[in-house]
């Protein structure tokens, strides 16, 4: 399957699922989750990163955002257990997140989940050296 065909397949399946208005967690799990369609079609980190730069990925992100707007449907804890993480951060960052959540009229939890759903540039993650550039003459 070509990259274009894979992107079309993802978009088609995502659209069909979205039409049923599932809760956002189910949609995410089936499309972008570890065992979701995207991970099955784009198996290497490079292929997945390429997909994250596509219009299809952007469209899927907009569908997730839309599904998250409504009241959260109860999630079956057997099918999708909730996990809690603790993140240590400086007070100033915490205050900035609180202010941002307030300005957006949302909860800290929703704001943080929104941020976690976004693409992270590898160069902005500490502990992972940026790939070296090879000068071509």
Secondary structure, DSSP 8 states (H G I E B T S, - for coil): --HHHHHHHHHHHHHHHHHTT--HHHHHHHHTSTTSHHHHH--SHHHHHHHHTSHHHHHHHHHHHHHHHS------TTTS----------HHHHHHHHHHHHHHT--HHHHHHHHHTS---GGGSTTS---------
